[in-house]
Amino acid sequence: MKHLSPKEAWTWLQAETERRRALGQEPPLFVDVRMEIESLYVGRPPGVENIPWYEYPDLTPDPERFAQAVAREAGAKDRPLLLICRSGKRTLDAAKALEAAGFTDVQHVLHGFEGELNEHFHRSTLNGWRHDGLPWEQM
């Protein structure tokens, strides 16, 4: 697993997409592992595919189910993957599950979409995708 800052992840995603398209290959699969409601209402990077690591109401990860869902979307276990979550913590477990399931090229976004909490328990003030001014959308 590679650990990329949000800006590194965005640069990598764009370059790898261009490189793979020039070779006639599928671009990297960008996966948001947050619950669907988080992705929709908090915001998300454009072009990301939402495949939750866990979902409401049970909030319990099912690594096998998750890996199968990613495999269906990716089409091949050697397709590059970029994972993002709220703070960069869920993606660590999700990436480990994917590697255990045979995925060979997994990256995750350090600090995630919203970043770490500051001293006032607010996100998007210290680091993260949104803090770094990278493209995002909100429903």
DSSP file with accessible surface (Angstrom, degrees, kcal/mol):
  #  RESIDUE AA STRUCTURE BP1 BP2  ACC     N-H-->O    O-->H-N    N-H-->O    O-->H-N    TCO  KAPPA ALPHA  PHI   PSI    X-CA   Y-CA   Z-CA
    1    1 A M              0   0   62      0, 0.0     2,-0.4     0, 0.0   106,-0.2   0.000 360.0 360.0 360.0 136.4    0.0    0.0    0.0
    2    2 A K  E     -a  107   0A 112    104,-2.1   106,-2.4     2,-0.0     2,-0.6  -0.855 360.0-143.5-103.3 140.1    1.2    3.5   -0.9
    3    3 A H  E     -a  108   0A 101     -2,-0.4     2,-0.4   104,-0.2   106,-0.2  -0.910  24.0-178.2-104.9 115.9    0.4    6.4    1.4
    4    4 A L  E     -a  109   0A  26    104,-2.6   106,-3.0    -2,-0.6    -2,-0.0  -0.938  26.0-126.5-118.5 136.0   -0.2    9.6   -0.6
    5    5 A S     >  -     0   0   34     -2,-0.4     4,-3.1   104,-0.2     5,-0.2  -0.303  41.4-100.6 -63.9 162.9   -1.0   13.1    0.7
    6    6 A P  H  > S+     0   0    3      0, 0.0     4,-2.5     0, 0.0     5,-0.2   0.928 125.1  46.5 -54.6 -45.5   -4.1   14.5   -0.9
    7    7 A K  H  > S+     0   0  118      1,-0.2     4,-2.3     2,-0.2     5,-0.2   0.908 113.5  48.5 -66.1 -39.9   -2.1   16.6   -3.4
    8    8 A E  H  > S+     0   0  107      1,-0.2     4,-3.0     2,-0.2    -1,-0.2   0.908 111.2  51.7 -63.3 -40.5    0.1   13.7   -4.3
    9    9 A A  H  X S+     0   0    0     -4,-3.1     4,-3.0     2,-0.2    -2,-0.2   0.919 110.3  47.5 -62.8 -44.0   -3.0   11.5   -4.7
   10   10 A W  H  X S+     0   0   62     -4,-2.5     4,-2.3    -5,-0.2     5,-0.2   0.932 114.5  46.3 -64.2 -44.0   -4.6   14.1   -7.1
   11   11 A T  H  X S+     0   0   91     -4,-2.3     4,-2.4     2,-0.2     5,-0.2   0.933 115.0  47.2 -63.6 -45.7   -1.4   14.4   -9.1
   12   12 A W  H  X S+     0   0   50     -4,-3.0     4,-3.2     1,-0.2     5,-0.3   0.928 111.0  52.0 -60.8 -45.5   -0.9   10.6   -9.2
   13   13 A L  H  X S+     0   0   18     -4,-3.0     4,-2.2     1,-0.2    -2,-0.2   0.920 112.3  44.6 -60.0 -45.7   -4.5   10.1  -10.2
   14   14 A Q  H  X S+     0   0   95     -4,-2.3     4,-2.2    -5,-0.2    -1,-0.2   0.936 117.4  44.1 -64.6 -46.9   -4.4   12.5  -13.1
   15   15 A A  H  X S+     0   0   60     -4,-2.4     4,-2.7    -5,-0.2    -2,-0.2   0.920 115.6  47.0 -65.8 -44.0   -1.0   11.2  -14.4
   16   16 A E  H  X S+     0   0   25     -4,-3.2     4,-2.6    -5,-0.2     5,-0.3   0.873 111.0  52.6 -68.3 -35.7   -1.9    7.6  -14.0
   17   17 A T  H  X S+     0   0   26     -4,-2.2     4,-2.4    -5,-0.3     5,-0.2   0.951 112.6  44.6 -62.4 -47.5   -5.3    8.1  -15.7
   18   18 A E  H  X S+     0   0  152     -4,-2.2     4,-2.1    -5,-0.2    -2,-0.2   0.927 114.6  48.7 -62.5 -46.0   -3.6    9.8  -18.7
   19   19 A R  H  X S+     0   0  115     -4,-2.7     4,-1.1     1,-0.2    -2,-0.2   0.938 114.0  45.0 -61.6 -46.1   -0.9    7.2  -18.9
   20   20 A R  H  <>S+     0   0   30     -4,-2.6     5,-3.3     1,-0.2     3,-0.3   0.885 111.0  52.5 -69.9 -37.2   -3.3    4.2  -18.8
   21   21 A R  H ><5S+     0   0  162     -4,-2.4     3,-1.5    -5,-0.3    -1,-0.2   0.892 105.4  55.7 -65.1 -37.0   -5.7    5.7  -21.3
   22   22 A A  H 3<5S+     0   0   88     -4,-2.1    -1,-0.2     1,-0.3    -2,-0.2   0.806 109.6  47.3 -63.0 -28.3   -2.8    6.2  -23.7
   23   23 A L  T 3<5S-     0   0  103     -4,-1.1    -1,-0.3    -3,-0.3    -2,-0.2   0.377 120.7-110.3 -91.1   1.1   -2.1    2.5  -23.4
   24   24 A G  T < 5S+     0   0   71     -3,-1.5     2,-0.3     1,-0.3    -3,-0.2   0.744  75.9 132.7  75.8  24.3   -5.8    1.6  -23.9
   25   25 A Q      < -     0   0   84     -5,-3.3    -1,-0.3    -6,-0.1    -2,-0.1  -0.712  65.7 -92.3-107.4 158.9   -6.1    0.5  -20.3
   26   26 A E        -     0   0  116     -2,-0.3     3,-0.1    -3,-0.1    -1,-0.1  -0.405  46.2-116.4 -63.0 140.6   -8.8    1.3  -17.6
   27   27 A P        -     0   0   19      0, 0.0   -10,-0.1     0, 0.0    -1,-0.1  -0.241  47.8 -71.7 -69.5 168.8   -7.8    4.3  -15.5
   28   28 A P        -     0   0    9      0, 0.0     2,-0.6     0, 0.0    53,-0.2  -0.239  48.9-118.0 -56.6 150.5   -7.3    3.8  -11.8
   29   29 A L  E     -b   81   0A  10     51,-2.7    53,-2.5    -3,-0.1     2,-0.6  -0.868  23.3-154.5 -94.4 119.0  -10.4    3.1   -9.7
   30   30 A F  E     -b   82   0A   9     -2,-0.6    19,-3.2    17,-0.4     2,-0.5  -0.865  16.3-167.2 -96.9 116.0  -10.9    5.9   -7.2
   31   31 A V  E     -bc  83  49A   0     51,-3.4    53,-2.4    -2,-0.6     2,-0.7  -0.925  18.7-157.4-116.7 125.1  -12.9    4.5   -4.3
   32   32 A D  E     -bc  84  50A   0     17,-2.5    19,-2.0    -2,-0.5    53,-0.2  -0.889   8.7-170.3 -93.6 114.9  -14.6    6.4   -1.5
   33   33 A V        +     0   0    0     51,-2.7    20,-2.9    -2,-0.7    21,-0.6   0.415  49.4 108.4 -91.2   2.8  -15.0    3.9    1.4
   34   34 A R  S    S-     0   0    0     50,-0.4    -2,-0.1    18,-0.2    17,-0.1  -0.288  85.4 -81.4 -71.7 164.9  -17.2    6.1    3.5
   35   35 A M     >  -     0   0   31      1,-0.1     4,-2.1    17,-0.1     3,-0.4  -0.296  44.9-111.0 -60.6 151.4  -20.9    5.4    4.0
   36   36 A E  H  > S+     0   0  108      1,-0.2     4,-2.6     2,-0.2     5,-0.2   0.885 117.2  54.8 -56.0 -42.3  -23.0    6.6    1.1
   37   37 A I  H  > S+     0   0   96      1,-0.2     4,-2.5     2,-0.2     5,-0.4   0.891 107.7  50.3 -62.8 -37.5  -24.7    9.3    3.2
   38   38 A E  H  >>S+     0   0   25     -3,-0.4     4,-2.2     2,-0.2     5,-0.8   0.941 111.6  48.0 -62.6 -47.6  -21.2   10.7    4.1
   39   39 A S  H  X5S+     0   0    0     -4,-2.1     4,-0.6     1,-0.2    -2,-0.2   0.909 116.7  42.4 -61.8 -42.0  -20.1   10.8    0.5
   40   40 A L  H  <5S+     0   0   37     -4,-2.6    99,-2.5    -5,-0.2    -2,-0.2   0.922 125.1  29.0 -72.6 -46.7  -23.2   12.5   -0.7
   41   41 A Y  H  <5S+     0   0  139     -4,-2.5    -3,-0.2    -5,-0.2    -2,-0.2   0.779 123.0  43.4 -94.1 -27.8  -23.8   15.1    2.0
   42   42 A V  H  <5S-     0   0   39     -4,-2.2    -3,-0.2    -5,-0.4     2,-0.2   0.832 115.5-107.2 -83.7 -33.1  -20.3   15.9    3.3
   43   43 A G     << -     0   0    0     -5,-0.8    95,-0.2    -4,-0.6    -1,-0.2  -0.461  32.5-148.3 122.5 162.6  -18.8   16.0   -0.2
   44   44 A R  B     -E  137   0B  48     93,-2.4    93,-2.9    -2,-0.2     3,-0.1  -0.985  29.2 -89.1-159.5 157.2  -16.6   13.9   -2.3
   45   45 A P    >   -     0   0    0      0, 0.0     3,-1.3     0, 0.0    91,-0.2  -0.402  56.3 -96.6 -66.7 150.1  -14.0   14.2   -5.1
   46   46 A P  T 3  S+     0   0   48      0, 0.0     3,-0.1     0, 0.0     0, 0.0  -0.386 106.3  20.4 -67.0 144.3  -15.4   14.1   -8.6
   47   47 A G  T 3  S+     0   0   73      1,-0.3   -17,-0.4    -3,-0.1     2,-0.2   0.464  87.3 141.7  80.4   2.3  -15.3   10.7  -10.3
   48   48 A V    <   -     0   0   15     -3,-1.3     2,-0.5   -19,-0.1    -1,-0.3  -0.485  46.1-137.6 -78.8 146.0  -15.0    8.7   -7.1
   49   49 A E  E     -c   31   0A  77    -19,-3.2   -17,-2.5    -2,-0.2     2,-0.7  -0.916  16.0-134.8-102.9 124.7  -16.9    5.4   -6.8
   50   50 A N  E     +c   32   0A  31     -2,-0.5   -17,-0.2   -19,-0.2   -19,-0.1  -0.727  36.8 157.8 -86.2 114.3  -18.6    4.9   -3.5
   51   51 A I        -     0   0   12    -19,-2.0   -16,-0.1    -2,-0.7    -2,-0.1  -0.871  36.6-137.9-131.5  95.7  -18.0    1.4   -2.1
   52   52 A P        -     0   0   20      0, 0.0   -18,-0.2     0, 0.0   -19,-0.1  -0.279  11.8-150.1 -63.1 138.2  -18.5    1.6    1.7
   53   53 A W  S    S-     0   0   13    -20,-2.9     9,-0.9     1,-0.3     2,-0.3   0.858  91.0  -5.2 -68.7 -38.1  -16.2   -0.2    4.0
   54   54 A Y  S    S-     0   0   56    -21,-0.6     2,-0.3     7,-0.2    -1,-0.3  -0.959  75.5-150.8-148.7 164.4  -19.2   -0.5    6.3
   55   55 A E     >  -     0   0   61     -2,-0.3     4,-2.4     5,-0.3     5,-0.4  -0.941  29.8 -61.3-139.2 156.5  -22.7    0.9    6.2
   56   56 A Y  T  4 S+     0   0  171     -2,-0.3     0, 0.0     1,-0.2     0, 0.0  -0.459 103.6  25.5 -67.8 143.7  -25.5    1.9    8.5
   57   57 A P  T  4 S+     0   0  100      0, 0.0    -1,-0.2     0, 0.0     0, 0.0  -1.000 129.2  33.8 -95.4 -14.1  -27.2    0.5   10.6
   58   58 A D  T  4 S-     0   0  105     -3,-0.3    -2,-0.2     2,-0.1    -4,-0.0   0.835  74.9-163.5 -77.4 -28.1  -24.7   -2.3   11.6
   59   59 A L     <  +     0   0   81     -4,-2.4    -3,-0.1     1,-0.2    -1,-0.1   0.787  42.9 132.7  53.6  31.5  -21.5   -0.2   11.1
   60   60 A T        -     0   0   87     -5,-0.4    -5,-0.3     2,-0.0    -1,-0.2  -0.954  57.5-124.1-116.5 121.8  -19.5   -3.4   11.0
   61   61 A P        -     0   0   52      0, 0.0    -7,-0.2     0, 0.0     3,-0.1  -0.339  16.7-165.4 -62.9 143.4  -16.9   -4.0    8.3
   62   62 A D     >  -     0   0   79     -9,-0.9     4,-2.7     1,-0.1     5,-0.2  -0.845   4.7-171.5-126.0  88.6  -17.2   -7.1    6.2
   63   63 A P  H  > S+     0   0   64      0, 0.0     4,-2.8     0, 0.0     5,-0.2   0.857  82.9  50.9 -54.2 -38.8  -13.8   -7.3    4.5
   64   64 A E  H  > S+     0   0  135      2,-0.2     4,-2.3     1,-0.2     5,-0.2   0.935 112.1  46.0 -66.5 -45.3  -14.8  -10.2    2.1
   65   65 A R  H  > S+     0   0   84      2,-0.2     4,-2.3     1,-0.2    -1,-0.2   0.928 114.0  49.9 -61.5 -43.8  -18.0   -8.4    1.0
   66   66 A F  H  X S+     0   0    0     -4,-2.7     4,-2.6     1,-0.2     5,-0.2   0.947 110.7  48.3 -60.7 -49.1  -16.0   -5.2    0.5
   67   67 A A  H  X S+     0   0    8     -4,-2.8     4,-2.6     1,-0.2    -1,-0.2   0.892 111.4  51.0 -61.2 -38.1  -13.2   -6.9   -1.5
   68   68 A Q  H  X S+     0   0   92     -4,-2.3     4,-2.3     2,-0.2    -1,-0.2   0.909 109.8  49.6 -65.5 -41.0  -15.8   -8.6   -3.7
   69   69 A A  H  X S+     0   0   15     -4,-2.3     4,-1.9     2,-0.2    -2,-0.2   0.915 112.7  47.0 -65.1 -41.7  -17.6   -5.3   -4.4
   70   70 A V  H  X S+     0   0    0     -4,-2.6     4,-3.4     1,-0.2     5,-0.3   0.920 110.5  53.1 -65.7 -41.1  -14.3   -3.6   -5.3
   71   71 A A  H  X S+     0   0   31     -4,-2.6     4,-2.6    -5,-0.2    -2,-0.2   0.907 107.7  51.2 -60.6 -41.2  -13.4   -6.6   -7.6
   72   72 A R  H  < S+     0   0  178     -4,-2.3    -1,-0.2     1,-0.2    -2,-0.2   0.913 116.6  40.2 -61.7 -43.2  -16.7   -6.3   -9.4
   73   73 A E  H  < S+     0   0   87     -4,-1.9    -2,-0.2     1,-0.2    -1,-0.2   0.890 118.3  46.2 -73.3 -39.8  -16.1   -2.6  -10.0
   74   74 A A  H  < S-     0   0    6     -4,-3.4    -2,-0.2    -5,-0.2    -3,-0.2   0.853  85.4-154.1 -73.9 -36.5  -12.4   -2.9  -10.8
   75   75 A G  S  < S+     0   0   69     -4,-2.6     2,-0.3    -5,-0.3    -1,-0.1   0.124  73.4  42.4  84.2 -25.9  -12.7   -5.8  -13.1
   76   76 A A  S >  S-     0   0   42      1,-0.0     3,-1.3     3,-0.0    27,-0.0  -0.977  73.9-133.9-153.2 142.9   -9.1   -6.9  -12.4
   77   77 A K  T 3  S+     0   0   98     -2,-0.3    27,-2.1     1,-0.3    28,-0.5   0.574 105.2  58.8 -78.2  -6.1   -7.1   -7.2   -9.2
   78   78 A D  T 3  S+     0   0  107     25,-0.2    -1,-0.3    26,-0.1    25,-0.1   0.444  76.6 113.1 -99.1   0.7   -4.1   -5.5  -10.9
   79   79 A R  S <  S-     0   0   25     -3,-1.3    26,-0.3     1,-0.1    25,-0.1  -0.528  80.5-105.2 -68.2 132.5   -6.0   -2.3  -11.7
   80   80 A P        -     0   0    0      0, 0.0   -51,-2.7     0, 0.0     2,-0.4  -0.348  38.7-159.2 -61.5 139.2   -4.6    0.6   -9.6
   81   81 A L  E     -bd  29 106A   0     24,-2.9    26,-2.3   -53,-0.2     2,-0.4  -0.948  13.2-166.6-121.8 141.2   -6.8    1.6   -6.8
   82   82 A L  E     -bd  30 107A   0    -53,-2.5   -51,-3.4    -2,-0.4     2,-0.4  -0.996  15.0-161.4-124.8 123.4   -6.9    4.9   -4.8
   83   83 A L  E     +bd  31 108A   0     24,-2.4    26,-2.4    -2,-0.4     2,-0.3  -0.858  10.7 178.0-109.5 141.4   -8.9    4.8   -1.6
   84   84 A I  E     +b   32   0A   0    -53,-2.4   -51,-2.7    -2,-0.4   -50,-0.4  -0.986   6.2 161.3-138.0 147.5  -10.3    7.8    0.4
   85   85 A C        -     0   0    0     -2,-0.3    28,-3.3    24,-0.3    29,-0.3  -0.636  56.6 -72.9-139.5-158.4  -12.4    8.1    3.5
   86   86 A R  S    S-     0   0   84     26,-0.3    28,-2.3    -2,-0.2    29,-1.4   0.956 120.3  -0.9 -70.8 -51.0  -13.0   10.9    6.0
   87   87 A S  S    S-     0   0   10     25,-0.2    24,-0.5    27,-0.2    25,-0.3   0.384 101.3 -97.8-126.3   1.9   -9.7   11.0    7.9
   88   88 A G  S    S+     0   0    6     23,-0.3     4,-0.3    22,-0.2    24,-0.1   0.490  99.3  98.1  93.4   4.5   -7.5    8.3    6.3
   89   89 A K  S >> S+     0   0  127      2,-0.2     4,-1.1     1,-0.1     3,-0.7   0.893  78.0  48.6 -93.4 -45.9   -8.1    5.7    9.0
   90   90 A R  H 3> S+     0   0   23      1,-0.2     4,-2.6     2,-0.2     5,-0.2   0.865 105.7  61.3 -60.8 -35.6  -10.8    3.5    7.4
   91   91 A T  H 3> S+     0   0    0      1,-0.2     4,-2.8     2,-0.2    -1,-0.2   0.810  96.2  60.2 -64.5 -28.6   -8.8    3.3    4.2
   92   92 A L  H <> S+     0   0   58     -3,-0.7     4,-2.1    -4,-0.3    -1,-0.2   0.957 111.0  39.0 -61.9 -49.4   -5.9    1.6    6.0
   93   93 A D  H  X S+     0   0   86     -4,-1.1     4,-2.1     2,-0.2    -2,-0.2   0.907 117.0  51.0 -66.7 -41.2   -8.1   -1.3    7.1
   94   94 A A  H  X S+     0   0    0     -4,-2.6     4,-2.3     1,-0.2    -2,-0.2   0.917 110.3  49.2 -62.9 -42.6   -9.8   -1.4    3.7
   95   95 A A  H  X S+     0   0    0     -4,-2.8     4,-2.8     1,-0.2     5,-0.2   0.908 109.3  52.0 -64.6 -41.8   -6.5   -1.4    1.8
   96   96 A K  H  X S+     0   0  122     -4,-2.1     4,-2.4    -5,-0.2    -1,-0.2   0.907 109.9  49.9 -60.6 -40.9   -5.2   -4.2    4.0
   97   97 A A  H  X S+     0   0   17     -4,-2.1     4,-1.4     2,-0.2    -2,-0.2   0.903 111.1  49.0 -64.5 -39.8   -8.3   -6.2    3.2
   98   98 A L  H  <>S+     0   0    0     -4,-2.3     5,-2.5     2,-0.2    -2,-0.2   0.917 111.2  48.5 -67.6 -42.0   -7.9   -5.6   -0.5
   99   99 A E  H ><5S+     0   0   69     -4,-2.8     3,-1.6     1,-0.2    -2,-0.2   0.918 109.9  52.5 -64.1 -39.2   -4.3   -6.6   -0.5
  100  100 A A  H 3<5S+     0   0   92     -4,-2.4    -1,-0.2     1,-0.3    -2,-0.2   0.819 106.8  54.6 -64.1 -27.8   -5.2   -9.8    1.5
  101  101 A A  T 3<5S-     0   0   33     -4,-1.4    -1,-0.3    -5,-0.2    -2,-0.2   0.404 130.8 -93.7 -86.5   0.1   -7.8  -10.5   -1.3
  102  102 A G  T < 5S+     0   0   37     -3,-1.6     2,-0.2     1,-0.3    -3,-0.2   0.478  72.7 147.6 106.2   2.0   -5.1  -10.2   -4.0
  103  103 A F      < -     0   0    7     -5,-2.5    -1,-0.3    -6,-0.1   -25,-0.2  -0.539  26.0-168.6 -71.1 138.0   -5.2   -6.6   -5.1
  104  104 A T        +     0   0  102    -27,-2.1     2,-0.3    -2,-0.2   -26,-0.1   0.547  67.7  47.5-110.1  -8.9   -1.7   -5.6   -6.1
  105  105 A D        +     0   0   39    -28,-0.5   -24,-2.9   -26,-0.3     2,-0.5  -0.692  67.4 157.6-140.1  82.4   -1.7   -1.8   -6.6
  106  106 A V  E     + d   0  81A   4     -2,-0.3  -104,-2.1   -26,-0.2     2,-0.3  -0.929  11.4 176.0-118.1 127.7   -3.4    0.0   -3.7
  107  107 A Q  E     -ad   2  82A   1    -26,-2.3   -24,-2.4    -2,-0.5     2,-0.3  -0.905   9.4-161.4-119.6 152.9   -2.9    3.6   -2.7
  108  108 A H  E     -ad   3  83A   3   -106,-2.4  -104,-2.6    -2,-0.3     2,-0.7  -0.977  22.8-115.4-136.5 153.9   -4.7    5.5    0.0
  109  109 A V  E >   -a    4   0A   0    -26,-2.4     3,-1.6    -2,-0.3   -24,-0.3  -0.768  30.1-132.4 -89.0 112.6   -5.1    9.3    0.7
  110  110 A L  T 3  S+     0   0   60   -106,-3.0   -22,-0.2    -2,-0.7    18,-0.1  -0.382  91.8  11.7 -58.8 139.8   -3.5   10.3    4.0
  111  111 A H  T 3> S-     0   0   58    -24,-0.5     4,-1.5    17,-0.1   -23,-0.3   0.397 104.0-137.1  69.6  -3.2   -5.8   12.5    6.1
  112  112 A G  T <4  -     0   0    0     -3,-1.6    17,-2.5   -25,-0.3   -26,-0.3   0.011  45.5 -41.1  58.7-156.1   -8.8   11.5    3.9
  113  113 A F  T  4 S+     0   0    0    -28,-3.3    17,-2.3    15,-0.2    18,-0.4   0.903 139.5  25.1 -76.9 -42.6  -11.4   14.0    2.6
  114  114 A E  T  4 S-     0   0   28    -28,-2.3    10,-3.2   -29,-0.3    13,-0.3   0.627  98.1-145.6-102.3 -16.9  -12.0   16.0    5.8
  115  115 A G     <  -     0   0    0     -4,-1.5    -1,-0.2   -29,-1.4    13,-0.1  -0.126  36.1 -32.7  82.7-176.7   -8.7   15.6    7.6
  116  116 A E        -     0   0   77      1,-0.1     9,-0.5     7,-0.1    10,-0.5  -0.323  67.5 -95.9 -77.2 161.8   -7.8   15.3   11.3
  117  117 A L        -     0   0   78      6,-0.1     6,-0.2     7,-0.1    -1,-0.1  -0.519  35.2-143.6 -76.0 141.5   -9.6   17.0   14.1
  118  118 A N    >   -     0   0   22      4,-2.0     3,-2.2    -2,-0.2    -1,-0.1  -0.273  42.3 -80.2 -90.5-172.5   -8.2   20.3   15.4
  119  119 A E  T 3  S+     0   0  142      1,-0.3    -2,-0.1     2,-0.1    -1,-0.0   0.696 134.0  51.1 -65.8 -16.4   -8.3   21.4   19.0
  120  120 A H  T 3  S-     0   0  118      2,-0.2    -1,-0.3     3,-0.0     3,-0.1   0.214 120.2-108.8-101.2  11.5  -11.9   22.5   18.6
  121  121 A F  S <  S+     0   0  158     -3,-2.2     2,-0.4     1,-0.2    -2,-0.1   0.821  74.5 137.7  64.0  34.9  -12.9   19.1   17.2
  122  122 A H        -     0   0  114     -6,-0.0    -4,-2.0     0, 0.0     3,-0.3  -0.884  41.0-147.7-107.9 144.7  -13.4   20.5   13.7
  123  123 A R  S    S+     0   0   56     -2,-0.4    -8,-0.2    -6,-0.2    -6,-0.1  -0.515  73.5  44.5-101.2 173.6  -12.2   18.9   10.5
  124  124 A S  S    S+     0   0   27    -10,-3.2    -1,-0.2     3,-0.4    -9,-0.1   0.679  91.7  90.5  65.8  20.0  -11.0   20.5    7.2
  125  125 A T  S    S+     0   0   62     -9,-0.5    -2,-0.1    -3,-0.3     3,-0.1   0.605  92.0  28.8-113.8 -20.1   -8.9   23.0    9.1
  126  126 A L  S    S-     0   0   83    -10,-0.5     2,-0.3     1,-0.4   -11,-0.1   0.782 124.3 -35.1-107.9 -43.8   -5.5   21.1    9.4
  127  127 A N  S    S+     0   0   24    -11,-0.3    -1,-0.4   -13,-0.3    -3,-0.4  -0.920  72.6 104.8-165.8-176.8   -5.3   18.8    6.4
  128  128 A G  S  > S-     0   0    0     -2,-0.3     4,-2.1     1,-0.1   -15,-0.2  -0.358  76.9 -65.3 110.6 167.4   -7.3   16.6    4.0
  129  129 A W  T  4>S+     0   0    0    -17,-2.5     5,-1.7     1,-0.2   -16,-0.2   0.932 132.0  42.2 -55.0 -52.9   -8.6   16.7    0.5
  130  130 A R  T >45S+     0   0   58    -17,-2.3     3,-1.7     1,-0.2    -1,-0.2   0.917 112.1  54.4 -66.5 -42.7  -11.0   19.6    1.0
  131  131 A H  T 345S+     0   0   84    -18,-0.4    -1,-0.2    -4,-0.3    -2,-0.2   0.871 103.9  57.0 -57.3 -38.1   -8.5   21.6    3.2
  132  132 A D  T 3<5S-     0   0   43     -4,-2.1    -1,-0.3     1,-0.1    -2,-0.2   0.428 115.3-116.0 -78.9   2.9   -5.9   21.3    0.3
  133  133 A G  T < 5 +     0   0   64     -3,-1.7    -3,-0.2     1,-0.2    -2,-0.1   0.733  59.9 155.2  73.6  24.3   -8.3   23.0   -2.1
  134  134 A L      < -     0   0   18     -5,-1.7    -1,-0.2     1,-0.1  -127,-0.0  -0.408  54.0 -77.0 -82.2 159.2   -8.6   19.9   -4.4
  135  135 A P        +     0   0   53      0, 0.0     2,-0.3     0, 0.0    -1,-0.1  -0.260  62.5 156.4 -59.0 138.4  -11.8   19.5   -6.6
  136  136 A W        -     0   0   96    -91,-0.2     2,-0.3    -3,-0.1   -93,-0.0  -0.976  24.8-152.3-156.5 163.2  -14.9   18.2   -4.8
  137  137 A E  B     -E   44   0B  83    -93,-2.9   -93,-2.4    -2,-0.3     2,-0.3  -0.920   5.1-157.5-136.5 161.0  -18.6   18.2   -5.1
  138  138 A Q              0   0  109     -2,-0.3   -97,-0.2   -95,-0.2   -98,-0.1  -0.999 360.0 360.0-143.6 141.2  -21.6   18.0   -2.8
  139  139 A M              0   0  138    -99,-2.5    -2,-0.0    -2,-0.3     0, 0.0  -0.441 360.0 360.0 -82.5 360.0  -25.2   16.9   -3.2
